Amino acid sequence: MTAIRLLLVDDDPLVRAGLSFMMGGADDIDIVGEAADGGEVEALVDRTRPDVVLMDIRMPTVDGLTATERLRARKDAPQVVVLTTFHADEQVLRALRAGAAGFVLKDTPPAEILAAVRRVAAGDPVLSPTVTRQLMQHAVGTAADTRRTRARERMAALNDREREVAVAVGRGLSNAEIATGLFMSVATVKTHVSRILAKLDLNNRVQIALLAYDAGLLEEEEEQQGH
C-alpha cells in the first residue's frame, strides 16, 4: 500500500511538532514537509508532491484561506483539510467554497484527525451533514440573496436527474445511498457526480453540497417532503 503523502502547515511550531509526532507514527502516513506560513505552501507542494495538506486557517503573513484558494486553483492540486478552532467560522466556509475537502478542529482526538486525512486521500469529504448545515446557516446576511440568485443560475445548467443527485450530495449521502434512493447503480451515480462537477466547474462533493444549499434546493426538498 502506498503511503499518503502529507504536508503540515501551521505557524505554531508546537502544533506542528505535535501533529508530526502523531501523524508520523501511522504506517500509512508519510510526512513530506512542514510550513510555518501559507506563503511557503506552493513551493513546498512543487517540491514534495503531497496527496493531502493539513492547513491552519490563521497564519500571520499568508493565511490558510488564501493558501487554499491558490492551491485548489492549480492543476492536479492536493486535497486540503483545514485546521481550525471554531465549528462555525466564515473563513472555514470560504475555504470549503475554494475547494477544501473538509475541516478538523484542533482539539479533535488524534485518531479522528488520522481518519480525516485517510478519508480525504481516498476521495471522500470530511464533513457531516449536520456540521455542513451549521456552517452554511452561519453564513447568512446581506450576501445570502445574491448567493442564492447566482447559485440558481449555475444549477440551471443541470438536467433533472443531475439536480436530484446534487441535492442528495448536499444531504451528505454516499454514492451507495444515492443509488438506493434514486433507483440507479452506483456507477451511474458516479457518472452523474462527475458530470455535475464538470458542468459547474467544481472540484469536489463539498462544493456541490454548498452550491445546492446556496440555491435553496435542500430547503425546497424538505418542504416537499413535509407536505
C-alpha angles and dihedrals in degrees: 000000000000113000119241109252107226131191118198119210120184132127093220110085091202092055090048091049091049093048092046092051092045099043097036091061092067116096093221097049124083114187103213099178151344132224132191096202140028091243090069095052104086095050090046091049089052090052101040105029097213123194092212134023118205100208130193113217100212116058127148105238109022112010126218093254093059091043091051092050091050093047098046091050089063126092113258090011119183119245115264127215113190121222115212143158095220133065097206106041126149090215091055090052091050090050090052091049088051090056109273109152094222145308140253129203116242091238092054113128112262094245091056093050089051090049090050092053091048092049094050092047087054091053099258124125119239099223127106116216089244094055091043090054092047090053095047094046087052089060097068125127141084094336094056097087093047091048091050093051093049093044092051091050091053093045089055087076090070126085120231095268093048089049090054090051091048091054090049090051087050089055089057096250122157122235090259092051091048090049091053094045096047097036098241136115123270088243090056091050090052089051091051092048091050091050092049091052091049096045094047095038092237128144107209146015093261090064090050089052092049093049092048089051093047090051091054093241095132092052091049092051092050091050091051092049090049093059 
